[in-house]
Amino acid sequence: MLKKMPFLSKEPVVIGSMMLLGALSTLAFAPYHQIWILFLTFAVLMSVLNQKRSWRILLGRVFVFGFGFGAVSMGWVCQALMIDGGQFAWLIPLALIGLGIFFGFCFVLPAWGALFVPIGVRRWLVFGALFVLVEWGRSWFIFGGLPWNLLGNVWTGFLPVLQVASVFGVYGLSLLSVLLFTAPALWKNKPKLVVAVFGGACFVALMGGIRLYTTNVNSVWGVRLRLVQPNIPQTLKWDWTQYENNFSKLIRLSRKDNQKITHVIWPESAVPFIMNENEGERIRLMSAVRQGSFLLTGGLRRVAETNEIANSFFILDDLADIRGYYDKAHLVPFGEYVPLRGILPIDKIVPFESDFYRGSGVTTMIVPKAPPVSPLICYEIIFSKAVVDSKNRPAWIVNVTNDAWFGLSAGPYQHYDAAVMRAVEEGLPVVRVANHGVSGVIDPLGRSVGRLPLGQEGILDADLPVALPETIFARFGQGIWAILVALILLFSVKRQNKS
């Protein structure tokens, strides 16, 4: 068996080093933002691809690089498996290995395609183009989509470069990033090209800095938001013996010095009762807001037509009347529904007997005394170009989430950074309210107007930033970066045929 896998039998040190480099690459993402490390790790990855060795050896090295990247960058999901007395803890090794294998193949596929073109510039270009195509594919077609830790997201910690997302979106930024981080591998034979790539990156940062400096973002007149972060542990969130304590905490935080507050926002499923069936409990919410103001909150709704339970977002007035609602459309696999139910011997982590109702998709809601809003629940914010109704463009996005499942891990920080990316892509302010954190108000340039730390109880009062004019990406979507990828592949194939 080992004779058929020489990358395991002859070079264990190399394999271990590649896995370590893949794991270290994750330090470029939130909450660390050590972007510099990718100039080392991805350059080594590209150098491996440019070696004259057996394809089995090369792809084996690339696979373990991706394995280390996936297992470490997504390892925070295992925190959720420890909730409820650790009844799902037995899945932790399977989850880590499964994520590692999945990301291993996400790196192998573009590497395999790159091996069909000669070593050097064309292999560099093809790997970058195919890498982004695989990122886009995994974002939509694997268990409902897995767009976590896209390479472009590393720039949420460096706003000048992040402004490129307003033109190309996160996948276009990923394309530019993978070419930049792998370029040092070409230094020996193409030093002028490497200098040009780095010069281009500096130009992009300069233009982004100018955009940040020259764009004035005002506040919406007459709107004052209060974000409530109760920090209720996941083990107590659905504990009915703690219901009154949890409810009282939300009310107390909402009422404190709220004379100027026009809109109070609570996180996902802030209260555990079914909102449209419990008028008595809903009336108690009146005390959370002053007269003439409104409560925006996550909650549960029973769908009359199907008798299913929906994970919903509600707008309530000061009489606790429901002014509007939105049902979550992009459900979390194994959290809100079980893929291949009846085949896989796994139940949902969320404590409900049946799968949640799936809503009809993004919508623009009318908010009294505020601009129209696009509501998103939990990880719906991570899907690029799927966060607003483009035919009825809102003026802001509100993202309510829980995130207590993941403790003090990197997960909530990465979730927050996805909201930053959406703000820049769409040119819209994003208001993110999380039970456990991180909560914050993000302006259309990706700057945090205010922010509540992870794992802390608190409130954040803030004005609502004004939306920018529709960005190029908001208007044309994924087409721009897709054209770039197509041109790269056509150029490489054409040069291949000539040679």
N, C-alpha and C positions, 0 to 999 in steps of 0.2 A: 504493500500500500504506500509506504513512504517513498519507494522508487518512482511512483507516479506523481509524487508531490515534492519535487526537489527543493522547493522553497521552504519546506518544513524540515527536510532531512539534512540539508547542507549548510544552511545559514540561519540558525536560530537567533543569533545575535542581531542580524539585519532585520529579521521579522519582528523581534521584540522592540528594536529601535523604531521601526516604522509604526508600530502600534502606539508607542509612547508619543511619537510626533503627532499622530492623529489625535490622541487624547489632549496633548498640550495645545493643539489648535483651538480647542474650545475656550481657552482663556481670552480669546478675542471677543467673545460674546459677553452680554450682561451677566453678572454685575461687574465684571473685571475690565472689559474693554481694552485689553492689551493687544491692540491691532498689530503692533510691530512683530509679534511672534509668527504671524502668517507669512511674512517675508522669508522666514527661515523654513518653516514646516512645508509650505506649499512649493517653495523652491526645490527642496529636497525631493518632494513628490514628483515634480516635473523632471528633475535630473534622473530619477529612476526610470521614468517613461522614455527618456532619451538614451537609455543604455542599449547596447547591442547584445541582448540576451534572449533566452527562450521566452515566448509569450506567457508560458505558465509561470515562470519566475517573476516576470514583471507584474502580471495581474495578481499574483499571490501577494506581492509586496503592497500593491495598491489596495487590495482587499483588506489587509490587516490595518492599514492606515485608516480606512473608512470605518472599520470595526471599532477601533479606539475612539474615533471621532463620535460615532453614534452612541456607543455605550456610555461615554462620559458626558457628552453634551445633553443627552436625554435621560440621564440617570435619575434626575429629580422626580420623574413620574413614579418611581418606586415609593416615594413618600406616601402617595395615596393608597398604596397597598397595605400600609401599616395601620390605617384607620379601622375602626370597628373591631378592636381587639386583635388586629393582625390576622383576621381570618383569610385574607388574601396574600399573606406574606410568602406563602409557598410559591407564588408566581414571580417573585423578585428575580431569582436567577434566570428564569425563562424570559422575563421581560428584558433584562440586560443583554442576554445573549441574542434574543430576537431583534432588538434594536441594533445591536452591533452588526449582525448579519445583514439586516436590511440596509443600513448605511454603507456597509462594505460593498454591496452590489450597486448602490447609488454612485460609488466612486469607480467601481470596476467597469460599468457600462460605458461611460465616456472614455475611460482609458482604453478599453477594447476597441472602440471606434477609432481612437487616435492612432492605434497601431497600424492601421491600413494606409497611413500616409507617412512619408519619409521623416526621419528624425530632424528636429530643428524647428524652424518657424511655423511650418504648416502643422506639425504635430501639436505645437503649443496652441495655435489658433483653434484647431479642431477639438482638442480636449476642452478648451474654454467654452466653445459653442455647445458641445454636447453636454458638458457639466450643467449648464444653465437649463437646457432642455430637460434633463433628468430632474433638476430641482422643480421645474414647473410641473412635470409629470407626477412626482410624488406629492405635490401640493394638492392634487385633485383626485387622483385615481386609486389611492391606497386607503381602504377603510374610511372613506369620506374625505380624505385629504390629510397630509402631514407637512404643512409648510413651516415647521419649526426650524429655527437656526438656518435660514437661508443666508448665504454668504454675504449678501448685501446688507443684512441687519447689523453687521459689526460696526457700521458707520453711524449708528444712532448715538454713539458716544462722541462723534466728531461732526458737528452740524454743517460746516462748510461743504464737505463732500456729500453729505446726505441730501443736499438740495437737488442733486442730480435726479433723485427719485421723482421730482415734480415733472420731469420730462420722460424718463425711461421706466419709472417704477422700480420695485425692488429687484425684479429679475434682470432688468437692464443694468442696475447697479451691481448685481452679482456677476454679470458678464464682465464688466469693466474691472471688478475686483479680482476675479480669478486670473485674468490676464495680467493684472498688475502684480499679484502676489507670486505668480509663477515665472514672471519675466527674468528675475535674477539667474535662473537656470540657463539662460541664453547668453550670459555675459561673455563667456570665453570666445564664442564664435561671432556674436552679434552685439558688441558693446554699444554701437551707435543706436541700435533699435531699443536696447534697454534704457539708454539715456532718454530717448524720445518718449518711451512709455512713462517714465517717471516725470518727464517734463509735462506731458499731457495731464498726469494726475495733479501736479502742482497748479496747472492752469484751471482745472476743474475746481480745485479747492479755492483758488482765488476768485473765480466767478461766483461760487457759492457764498464766499465771505462777503462779496459785494451785495449779493441778494439779501443776505441777513442784515447788512448794515443799512441798506437803502430802503428796505420795505417797512413801511409803518403799519403796525397792526393795532387798531383801536379796539375799544370795548363796546359791546352792544348797550345802548342807553336803556336804563330802567330795569336791567336784569342783574340780580345778585344771587349767585348760587351758593348752596351749602352742601358740601359732600360729607356724608356721614360714614365713617369707617369704624364699626363697632368692635372688630377684632374678636369675634366669637369663635372659640375653637370648634373645629369640625366635629369633635366628639360630643359637643354640647348643642350643636346647631339644631339637631332633630330630636333632642332629648326633651320630652314633654314636661319633665319635672323642672326644666330650666326655662320653660316658655315665658313665664312672667318676668324673670330676670332679664332675658334677652330682649323682650318687648320693651321693658322699662328703660333699658339702656339706650335703645334707638330713640325713644321719645325724649329722654333726658338730653341726649346730644343734639337733637333737632331743635329743642325749645330754648337752649341756652343763648341769651342775648340775640334773639332772632328778629329784632325790630326792622332791619333793612333787608332781610332775606325774602326773595320772591319765589324761589324754587328750591326745595329740599330734595336731595337725591340719595336714595338708599341703594345698597348693593343687590346683587342677584338673590332671588328667593329669600328676601330679608325676613319675611314672616312665613311660617310654615302652613298657615291655613289657606283653603281654597278661596280666593278673593271674591269670585262672583257667586259664591254660595253662602258666605258668612257675613251678612250685612251687619250683624251686631258687632263682630270683631272688627270689621272694616270701619265702623263708626268710631271706634277707639283711635283710629289713625288721625281723626280730626285734631287731636291735641298736639300732633307733631308739627302743624303749620299754623301760622297766624292767619287772621282773616284776610282774604284776598290773595293768598299765596297758594302754591300747589306742591304736591308730593309726587315725585317720580320714583318708582320703586320696582324691583323685581318681585315676583310672586308666582303663585300657582293658579291656574285657571282650568275649570272643567269645560271641555268642548261638548256642547249639548248634542251635536249631531252624531258623535262617535262615542261619547262617554269617556274619552281619554283625558289624561291630565297633560297640560301644556306648561312648559317653563316659559313664563311670560314677563312682559314689561308693561307697567300700568302708569297712566297719568290720572291722578285723583285731585279733586278740588278740596276746598276747605270744609265742605260738607261730606267728604268721603265718597262722593259720587264718581264713578269711573268715567272719565272723559275720553279715554281711548286705551287700546291695548295692542300689543304685538306679541306674537307667539314665535319662540325660537325656531329657526328653520334648519340650522346646521348643527345637528346633534352630535354629542361626543360619543364615539364608539366605546362600548364597555362601561360608559358612565351613564348615558341616557338611553342607549339602545344596545342590543347585542347583535353584531353582524353575524349572519349565518345562524340565526337562532334556530335551535332544533338539531344543529349539527355540532357546533362547538359546545363542550361541556363546561361553559363558564357563564356565571350570572353577572348582572350589572353590579357596579360598586355602589351606586346611589341607591338608597333603601326604598325602592318602589317595586311592586310586583311586576308591573308591565312596562313596556317601553313608553317613552314620552311621545306625545303628539308632535308631528313635524309641521311647522308653519309653512306658509306659502312663499316666504322670502323677504328680502329687504323692502322696506317701505319708508315713506316720509310721513311723519305724524305732525299734526297741528298741536302746538303747545300754547295754551293761553298765556298771553303777556310775554311771549318769547318767540324767537324765530322757529321755523319748522325744523324738526330734528329727525335723524336716522337712528333708531334704537338698535343696539347690538347686545347680545347676551353672551357672556363668557368668551369662548375662543372664536366667536364669529369675527372678531376684530383682526384675526391673523390672516384672513384670506384677501389677498390683493385684488382690487377691482371688483369686489363683491360685497362692499360695505354701504353703498348708497344706491338709490334709485336714480339712474342717470337721466331718466325722462322727467323726473320731478326732484331736482337737486335740492337737498336740504341746506341749511346754513350752519349746522353743527352735527356732531356725532356724539351720542352718549353710549358708553360701554359699561354695563353693570356686570360684575363678576363676583365670584366667591374667593377662589385661590387659597382658602384655608386648607384644602386637601394637601398642599405641597409645602407646608411649613415655612421654614426660613431658607429654603433652597433657592437655586438660581431660577427656577421656573417662573415665579411671579415677576421677577425683573425682566425676563425675556418676554413675558406676556405684555408688560408695560411698554417695552421697546417696540413691539409690534404696533401698538397704538400710536407711538411716535412716528413710525414709518407711514401709517395710513394718513396721518395728519398732513405730512409733506406731500404724499402722492396726490391726495385729493384737494389740497389747499383749504382744508376745513379744520376748525378747532375740534379737538376730541376731549370729552370729559369722561374720565375713567373712575368709577367708584367700585372699590373692592372691599369685601368684608374683612379680609386679612391684610390687604395692601398688595401692591402699591397703588394708591389712589392719587389722582392729579388732574390738573387742567393743562392741556397742551395746545399751544397756539398753532396756526397753519404753517409755521416754519419749523415746527418740531421742538420749540422751546417750552420748557415746563414753567408755566406761570405760577403754579403752586403745586406742592407735592406732600403727601403723607407717607412716612416711612413704613416699610414692611413690618408687620407684627406688632403694630402699636394702635391703641384706641385713640380716636381723635376726630376732629372736624376741620374742614378747610373751607373758608369763605372766600369766594373769588368772583371777579367779573367774568363775563363770557366774551372771549375775543371775537372780533368780526371775521367772517370768512373772506378769503382772497378770491379774486376772479378764478374761474375754472382753469385748472392747470392743463398743460399739454397732455399729460398722462391721463387726467380725468376725461379729457375729450376723446383721445384716440386709443386709450387702453394699452393692451399688450402688443399691439401691432408694431410699434417702433422698435422695441428690442427684438421682436421676432424677425423683422426685416434685417437687422444687423446680423443675427445668427445665420439667416439664409445666405446673406452675402458672403460671410466668412466661409461657410461650407461650399458654396459655389466656387469661390476663388480657389479653395484648396483642391477641390475635385478637378477644376479646369487645369490647374498647374500640374496635377498628378497625371492627367491624360497627355499633356504636352511632353512631360518627361518620360 
